[in-house]
């Protein structure tokens, strides 16, 4: 056994031992660093991934909620809504001025075809009876009359409520913006949706409604940017909108600039009260040159048929007889006869010789009437 024992014991140089130990320590450190970096990477990934996923989930849930509300709102027949805006009475109704007080507006709407409605504030009202739009301000002694809604008088925001789903469709568009921050809370019988995002205006003391709801994009060099918070409260069961609040960050705090006070659906409304306009209030036809006034029935029919020849939307003049009048689109007027009076009919009937686009020549009796207070000739639905 002694012969098997090495006579010479190898001696490892101290420098080699040091190098080996150094390499082992470096490897251990490298592995430790890799483990640490991996852990950090996981943490970073969680910090990045989780908020994105949660944000996307909140946005998806918000979109679902709004879409459900739109679906339910589309079924309502009437609505009465009172809301407040920081809108000076002397300004365009779509102007929000931060230094103004909150002024109330009440809208009562029957969603028929066409819809009829009344908007009223402290010093003015706006009424549409299905044929004429009446606008009156206490600053004037008369009211203007138009055959179509003038958005300049009513305001684009106010007009959103004339279509039961238009306001919610606007909210839906805001909520789908990737830059919007969304939160949803359930409490009692309500679901509250909060949307935070940036808004831009050319004046920090004044906003247009379009600045707040994304209709305008003021990208001027010196435009003012601030935070906007919109809160929408929905009934958890019916999904209908119960309340809304809009505020902007102004002078170091959030200031409410628009809020609902009461929203009621399917309320029993008296149509005659809704469209009431005092008979003794002087009325002024707006832009009379745009209507068939101060002319004979024959001249009026000539203008109407010219519209059928050149404009496919002319059939909207006779919503109850679109199929009959559709064949007249693009036709050629060969002759317009003299007006005929029929017993018991307030208007006049004019026989017209027309050449249709298929080459057929027909005689059509066109009935018009002007038995309204403005003596405007209109195409009648008389057979």
RODO-2510 file (C-alpha; in nm, 4 decimals, decimal comma):
residues 383
     n   res          X          Y          Z
     1     x     0,0000     0,0000     0,0000
     2     x     0,2879     0,2332     0,0708
     3     x     0,3984     0,1814    -0,2847
     4     x     0,0614     0,3133    -0,4058
     5     x     0,1012     0,6353    -0,2134
     6     x     0,2371     0,9084    -0,4442
     7     x     0,5876     1,0097    -0,3538
     8     x     0,5341     1,3598    -0,4757
     9     x     0,2241     1,5663    -0,3759
    10     x     0,1271     1,8166    -0,6482
    11     x     0,1415     2,1750    -0,5379
    12     x    -0,1229     2,4085    -0,6890
    13     x     0,0104     2,7576    -0,7430
    14     x    -0,1713     3,0123    -0,5319
    15     x    -0,2370     3,2307    -0,8374
    16     x    -0,4198     2,9472    -1,0170
    17     x    -0,6275     2,8753    -0,7096
    18     x    -0,7134     3,2413    -0,6871
    19     x    -0,8110     3,2516    -1,0535
    20     x    -1,0363     2,9455    -1,0193
    21     x    -1,2054     3,0805    -0,7103
    22     x    -1,2459     3,4177    -0,8798
    23     x    -1,4102     3,2541    -1,1853
    24     x    -1,6411     3,0510    -0,9592
    25     x    -1,7410     3,3654    -0,7671
    26     x    -1,7993     3,5561    -1,0913
    27     x    -2,0172     3,2759    -1,2219
    28     x    -2,2166     3,2696    -0,8989
    29     x    -2,2599     3,6482    -0,9188
    30     x    -2,3603     3,6241    -1,2846
    31     x    -2,6214     3,3596    -1,2075
    32     x    -2,7464     3,5677    -0,9175
    33     x    -2,7677     3,8748    -1,1403
    34     x    -2,9530     3,6767    -1,4051
    35     x    -3,2010     3,5597    -1,1420
    36     x    -3,2388     3,9173    -1,0128
    37     x    -3,2782     4,0599    -1,3621
    38     x    -3,5321     3,7933    -1,4446
    39     x    -3,7264     3,8786    -1,1323
    40     x    -3,7078     4,2480    -1,2166
    41     x    -3,8163     4,1759    -1,5747
    42     x    -4,1146     3,9817    -1,4450
    43     x    -4,2063     4,2669    -1,2116
    44     x    -4,1689     4,5208    -1,4927
    45     x    -4,3768     4,3023    -1,7233
    46     x    -4,6447     4,2790    -1,4554
    47     x    -4,6413     4,6560    -1,4052
    48     x    -4,6748     4,7102    -1,7797
    49     x    -4,9025     4,4216    -1,8697
    50     x    -5,1508     4,4243    -1,5823
    51     x    -5,2585     4,7913    -1,6169
    52     x    -5,2963     4,7469    -1,9933
    53     x    -5,5058     4,4333    -1,9509
    54     x    -5,7141     4,5846    -1,6717
    55     x    -5,7522     4,9072    -1,8684
    56     x    -5,8678     4,7170    -2,1749
    57     x    -6,1118     4,5161    -1,9650
    58     x    -6,2566     4,8327    -1,8102
    59     x    -6,2872     4,9929    -2,1506
    60     x    -6,4599     4,6842    -2,2916
    61     x    -6,7025     4,6747    -1,9983
    62     x    -6,7722     5,0458    -2,0380
    63     x    -6,8440     4,9996    -2,4084
    64     x    -7,0786     4,7092    -2,3311
    65     x    -7,2640     4,9167    -2,0720
    66     x    -7,3096     5,2127    -2,3063
    67     x    -7,4212     4,9856    -2,5906
    68     x    -7,6792     4,8218    -2,3641
    69     x    -7,8014     5,1666    -2,2622
    70     x    -7,8255     5,2754    -2,6260
    71     x    -8,0315     4,9667    -2,7046
    72     x    -8,2740     5,0366    -2,4182
    73     x    -8,2914     5,4111    -2,4838
    74     x    -8,3886     5,3469    -2,8446
    75     x    -8,7192     5,2094    -2,7172
    76     x    -8,8332     5,5120    -2,5170
    77     x    -9,1298     5,7160    -2,6401
    78     x    -9,0915     6,0390    -2,4431
    79     x    -8,8286     6,2112    -2,2300
    80     x    -8,8167     6,5073    -1,9938
    81     x    -8,4707     6,6223    -1,8932
    82     x    -8,3547     6,9209    -1,6903
    83     x    -7,9857     7,0067    -1,6935
    84     x    -7,7574     7,2978    -1,6119
    85     x    -7,4808     7,4569    -1,8198
    86     x    -7,2359     7,7399    -1,7557
    87     x    -7,3749     7,9135    -2,0604
    88     x    -7,4310     8,2910    -2,0650
    89     x    -7,7813     8,3712    -2,1922
    90     x    -7,6385     8,6143    -2,4464
    91     x    -7,4088     8,3593    -2,6128
    92     x    -7,4308     8,0717    -2,8544
    93     x    -7,5886     7,7807    -2,6598
    94     x    -7,2806     7,5675    -2,7275
    95     x    -7,0468     7,8080    -2,5437
    96     x    -6,9337     7,7221    -2,1906
    97     x    -6,7877     8,0151    -1,9964
    98     x    -6,6073     7,9241    -1,6746
    99     x    -6,7033     8,2472    -1,4963
   100     x    -7,0764     8,2070    -1,5674
   101     x    -7,3262     8,0580    -1,3284
   102     x    -7,5028     7,7294    -1,3989
   103     x    -7,8238     7,8022    -1,5909
   104     x    -8,1070     7,5527    -1,6257
   105     x    -8,2483     7,4150    -1,9495
   106     x    -8,5536     7,1893    -1,9661
   107     x    -8,6298     6,9693    -2,2646
   108     x    -8,9604     6,7883    -2,3195
   109     x    -8,9629     6,5556    -2,6189
   110     x    -9,2117     6,3193    -2,7829
   111     x    -9,0201     6,0843    -3,0113
   112     x    -9,2670     6,0612    -3,2945
   113     x    -9,1952     6,0888    -3,6672
   114     x    -9,1220     6,3706    -3,6780
   115     x    -9,0369     6,4334    -3,3126
   116     x    -9,2047     6,7304    -3,1429
   117     x    -9,0458     6,9126    -2,8529
   118     x    -9,0027     7,2156    -2,6324
   119     x    -8,6773     7,3523    -2,4873
   120     x    -8,7076     7,6277    -2,2307
   121     x    -8,4677     7,8259    -2,0150
   122     x    -8,5163     8,1319    -1,7983
   123     x    -8,5348     8,3797    -2,0829
   124     x    -8,6023     8,1870    -2,4044
   125     x    -8,7824     7,8888    -2,5520
   126     x    -8,7651     7,6823    -2,8660
   127     x    -9,0575     7,4736    -2,9952
   128     x    -9,1020     7,2367    -3,2872
   129     x    -9,4551     7,1188    -3,3720
   130     x    -9,3593     6,8803    -3,6512
   131     x    -9,3916     7,1480    -3,9208
   132     x    -9,2490     7,4710    -3,7849
   133     x    -8,9739     7,5604    -3,5415
   134     x    -9,0462     7,8642    -3,3211
   135     x    -8,7679     8,0456    -3,1361
   136     x    -8,8309     8,3265    -2,8894
   137     x    -8,6135     8,5279    -2,6532
   138     x    -8,7423     8,7727    -2,3958
   139     x    -8,5021     9,0239    -2,5503
   140     x    -8,7329     9,0422    -2,8561
   141     x    -9,0998     9,1229    -2,9053
   142     x    -9,1581     8,8525    -3,1659
   143     x    -9,0527     8,4949    -3,2423
   144     x    -8,8808     8,3613    -3,5522
   145     x    -9,0332     8,0750    -3,7484
   146     x    -8,8561     7,8188    -3,9609
   147     x    -8,9712     7,5042    -4,1413
   148     x    -8,6630     7,3200    -4,0172
   149     x    -8,4633     7,3158    -3,6974
   150     x    -8,1947     7,5826    -3,6793
   151     x    -7,9024     7,4311    -3,4871
   152     x    -7,7660     7,7800    -3,4311
   153     x    -8,0624     7,8645    -3,2104
   154     x    -8,1023     7,5289    -3,0386
   155     x    -7,7350     7,4412    -3,0076
   156     x    -7,5638     7,1209    -3,1102
   157     x    -7,5493     6,9811    -2,7578
   158     x    -7,9193     7,0450    -2,6942
   159     x    -8,0008     6,8864    -3,0289
   160     x    -7,8367     6,5602    -2,9172
   161     x    -8,1467     6,4811    -2,7124
   162     x    -8,3784     6,5074    -3,0147
   163     x    -8,2555     6,1612    -3,1103
   164     x    -8,2944     5,9393    -2,8009
   165     x    -7,9597     5,7649    -2,8529
   166     x    -7,7427     6,0467    -2,9961
   167     x    -7,6077     6,1655    -2,6595
   168     x    -7,5053     5,8136    -2,5570
   169     x    -7,3466     5,7547    -2,8962
   170     x    -7,1300     6,0598    -2,8295
   171     x    -7,0306     5,9180    -2,4887
   172     x    -6,9525     5,5856    -2,6572
   173     x    -6,7120     5,7581    -2,8950
   174     x    -6,5316     5,9262    -2,6041
   175     x    -6,5054     5,5982    -2,4119
   176     x    -6,3455     5,4136    -2,7045
   177     x    -6,0598     5,6654    -2,7214
   178     x    -5,7420     5,4800    -2,6168
   179     x    -5,6177     5,7885    -2,4326
   180     x    -5,9240     5,8002    -2,2066
   181     x    -5,8918     5,6642    -1,8526
   182     x    -6,1997     5,4726    -1,7469
   183     x    -6,3361     5,3584    -1,4128
   184     x    -6,6593     5,1763    -1,3295
   185     x    -6,8209     5,1355    -0,9885
   186     x    -7,1361     4,9535    -0,8816
   187     x    -7,3238     5,0892    -0,5831
   188     x    -7,6812     5,0098    -0,4854
   189     x    -7,9041     5,0208    -0,7926
   190     x    -7,6576     5,2226    -1,0008
   191     x    -7,3477     5,1756    -1,2142
   192     x    -7,1216     5,4807    -1,2354
   193     x    -6,8924     5,5264    -1,5329
   194     x    -6,6124     5,7840    -1,5011
   195     x    -6,4101     5,8973    -1,8024
   196     x    -6,1009     6,1151    -1,7651
   197     x    -5,9174     6,2619    -2,0630
   198     x    -5,7541     6,5769    -2,1975
   199     x    -5,9499     6,8551    -2,3660
   200     x    -5,8215     7,1498    -2,5620
   201     x    -5,9558     7,5015    -2,6083
   202     x    -5,8286     7,8245    -2,7597
   203     x    -5,9259     8,0069    -2,4384
   204     x    -5,8807     7,8684    -2,0872
   205     x    -6,1840     8,0647    -1,9676
   206     x    -6,4183     7,9474    -2,2407
   207     x    -6,4907     7,6123    -2,4018
   208     x    -6,7134     7,5041    -2,6851
   209     x    -6,9252     7,1967    -2,6218
   210     x    -6,7448     7,0455    -2,9196
   211     x    -6,4145     7,0814    -2,7315
   212     x    -6,5539     6,8625    -2,4526
   213     x    -6,7205     6,5970    -2,6673
   214     x    -6,4620     6,5617    -2,9403
   215     x    -6,6326     6,7462    -3,2268
   216     x    -6,3612     7,0093    -3,2528
   217     x    -5,9849     6,9703    -3,2450
   218     x    -5,8205     7,2999    -3,1575
   219     x    -5,4586     7,2341    -3,2442
   220     x    -5,3578     7,5965    -3,2542
   221     x    -5,0071     7,6719    -3,1325
   222     x    -5,1279     7,8537    -2,8209
   223     x    -5,4314     7,6385    -2,7429
   224     x    -5,5031     7,5558    -2,3809
   225     x    -5,5083     7,1946    -2,2565
   226     x    -5,6621     7,0710    -1,9329
   227     x    -5,8221     6,7643    -1,7731
   228     x    -6,1873     6,6820    -1,8212
   229     x    -6,3894     6,4431    -1,6075
   230     x    -6,7212     6,3031    -1,7252
   231     x    -6,9390     6,0948    -1,4932
   232     x    -7,2388     5,8946    -1,6135
   233     x    -7,4731     5,7134    -1,3764
   234     x    -7,6830     5,4287    -1,5172
   235     x    -7,9695     5,2351    -1,3649
   236     x    -7,8277     4,8899    -1,3004
   237     x    -8,1514     4,7146    -1,3970
   238     x    -8,2886     4,9181    -1,6909
   239     x    -7,9450     5,0406    -1,8148
   240     x    -8,1001     5,3840    -1,8769
   241     x    -7,8977     5,6965    -1,7989
   242     x    -7,9940     5,8455    -1,4611
   243     x    -7,7533     6,1384    -1,4334
   244     x    -7,4418     6,2926    -1,5841
   245     x    -7,1779     6,5410    -1,4660
   246     x    -6,9018     6,7073    -1,6689
   247     x    -6,6219     6,9089    -1,5089
   248     x    -6,2873     7,0541    -1,6178
   249     x    -5,9753     7,1283    -1,4183
   250     x    -5,9687     7,5059    -1,3844
   251     x    -5,7727     7,7274    -1,1418
   252     x    -5,6304     7,4259    -0,9551
   253     x    -5,9600     7,2436    -0,9046
   254     x    -6,2379     7,0676    -1,0935
   255     x    -6,5301     7,2943    -1,1837
   256     x    -6,8654     7,1474    -1,2879
   257     x    -6,9705     7,2981    -1,6197
   258     x    -7,2560     7,0692    -1,7184
   259     x    -7,4807     6,8445    -1,5120
   260     x    -7,8211     6,6827    -1,5215
   261     x    -8,0765     6,7589    -1,2529
   262     x    -8,3528     6,5176    -1,3502
   263     x    -8,4088     6,2668    -1,6311
   264     x    -8,7490     6,1026    -1,6818
   265     x    -8,8494     5,8520    -1,9484
   266     x    -9,1881     5,7615    -2,0976
   267     x    -9,3598     6,0470    -1,9175
   268     x    -9,7181     6,1285    -2,0148
   269     x    -9,6908     6,4601    -2,2014
   270     x    -9,9730     6,6843    -2,3220
   271     x    -9,8944     6,7474    -2,6887
   272     x   -10,0950     7,0709    -2,7033
   273     x    -9,9073     7,2179    -2,4054
   274     x    -9,5753     7,1016    -2,5443
   275     x    -9,6128     7,2895    -2,8733
   276     x    -9,8040     7,5891    -2,7383
   277     x    -9,7063     7,9208    -2,8958
   278     x    -9,9036     8,2340    -2,7944
   279     x   -10,1271     8,3428    -3,0820
   280     x   -10,0818     8,7091    -3,0001
   281     x    -9,7017     8,6826    -3,0188
   282     x    -9,5865     8,8368    -3,3516
   283     x    -9,4202     8,5796    -3,5770
   284     x    -9,1494     8,6406    -3,8340
   285     x    -9,0734     8,3861    -4,1063
   286     x    -8,7012     8,3229    -4,1226
   287     x    -8,5508     8,3472    -4,4724
   288     x    -8,8845     8,3682    -4,6589
   289     x    -8,6991     8,3559    -4,9927
   290     x    -8,6264     7,9877    -4,9244
   291     x    -8,9954     7,8958    -4,9215
   292     x    -9,2793     7,8855    -5,1724
   293     x    -9,4432     8,2120    -5,0721
   294     x    -9,5676     8,5173    -5,2614
   295     x    -9,6389     8,3158    -5,5769
   296     x    -9,9237     8,1360    -5,7529
   297     x    -9,9950     7,7644    -5,7120
   298     x    -9,8746     7,7081    -6,0701
   299     x    -9,5397     7,8742    -5,9968
   300     x    -9,5095     7,6681    -5,6787
   301     x    -9,5740     7,3415    -5,8665
   302     x    -9,3157     7,4364    -6,1274
   303     x    -9,0532     7,4801    -5,8544
   304     x    -9,1576     7,1553    -5,6856
   305     x    -9,1328     6,9557    -6,0093
   306     x    -8,7942     7,1118    -6,0840
   307     x    -8,6775     6,9733    -5,7497
   308     x    -8,8075     6,6262    -5,8456
   309     x    -8,6140     6,6522    -6,1707
   310     x    -8,2814     6,7461    -6,0092
   311     x    -8,2884     6,6229    -5,6489
   312     x    -8,3596     6,2649    -5,5364
   313     x    -8,4395     6,3848    -5,1823
   314     x    -8,7555     6,5497    -5,3174
   315     x    -8,9612     6,2417    -5,2266
   316     x    -8,9155     6,3423    -4,8603
   317     x    -9,1689     6,6146    -4,9340
   318     x    -9,4373     6,3440    -4,9391
   319     x    -9,3386     6,0847    -4,6767
   320     x    -9,6737     5,9032    -4,7065
   321     x    -9,6557     5,8667    -5,0862
   322     x    -9,2905     5,8017    -5,1536
   323     x    -9,3540     5,5017    -5,3784
   324     x    -9,5924     5,6983    -5,6001
   325     x    -9,3652     5,9990    -5,6374
   326     x    -9,0435     5,7965    -5,6699
   327     x    -9,1167     5,7352    -6,0389
   328     x    -9,1133     6,1127    -6,0958
   329     x    -8,7508     6,1537    -5,9975
   330     x    -8,5469     6,2761    -6,2924
   331     x    -8,8576     6,3248    -6,5104
   332     x    -8,9087     6,6013    -6,7684
   333     x    -9,1927     6,8523    -6,7352
   334     x    -9,3796     6,8808    -7,0666
   335     x    -9,6740     7,0919    -6,9523
   336     x    -9,8350     7,2334    -6,6356
   337     x   -10,2089     7,2947    -6,6589
   338     x   -10,4242     7,5524    -6,4860
   339     x   -10,5225     7,5046    -6,1200
   340     x   -10,8496     7,3303    -6,0392
   341     x   -11,0541     7,3717    -5,7209
   342     x   -11,2336     7,0689    -5,5762
   343     x   -11,5282     7,1027    -5,3432
   344     x   -11,4261     7,0454    -4,9845
   345     x   -11,0532     7,0705    -5,0583
   346     x   -10,8624     7,3756    -4,9309
   347     x   -10,5810     7,3500    -5,1837
   348     x   -10,5519     7,3488    -5,5599
   349     x   -10,4893     7,0643    -5,8074
   350     x   -10,2782     7,1101    -6,1186
   351     x   -10,2759     6,8536    -6,4019
   352     x    -9,9175     6,8058    -6,5253
   353     x    -9,7887     6,6256    -6,8335
   354     x    -9,4630     6,4527    -6,7457
   355     x    -9,2132     6,2328    -6,9291
   356     x    -9,0621     5,9737    -6,6958
   357     x    -8,7038     5,8495    -6,7192
   358     x    -8,8257     5,5264    -6,8869
   359     x    -8,9819     5,7328    -7,1667
   360     x    -9,3423     5,6933    -7,0492
   361     x    -9,5582     6,0061    -7,0673
   362     x    -9,8169     6,0452    -6,7896
   363     x   -10,0676     6,2980    -6,6613
   364     x   -10,0213     6,3544    -6,2865
   365     x   -10,2526     6,5638    -6,0717
   366     x   -10,0288     6,7581    -5,8310
   367     x   -10,2084     6,8933    -5,5244
   368     x   -10,0682     7,1884    -5,3299
   369     x   -10,2047     7,3931    -5,0422
   370     x   -10,1057     7,7072    -4,8531
   371     x   -10,3641     7,7148    -4,5732
   372     x   -10,1076     7,8070    -4,3073
   373     x   -10,0481     8,1397    -4,1384
   374     x    -9,7420     8,2074    -4,3538
   375     x    -9,9113     8,1192    -4,6846
   376     x    -9,6344     7,8751    -4,7801
   377     x    -9,7249     7,6406    -5,0650
   378     x    -9,6580     7,2768    -4,9776
   379     x    -9,6933     6,9536    -5,1736
   380     x    -9,9977     6,7740    -5,0337
   381     x   -10,0376     6,4013    -4,9716
   382     x   -10,3817     6,4095    -5,1348
   383     x   -10,4453     6,1109    -5,3669
***
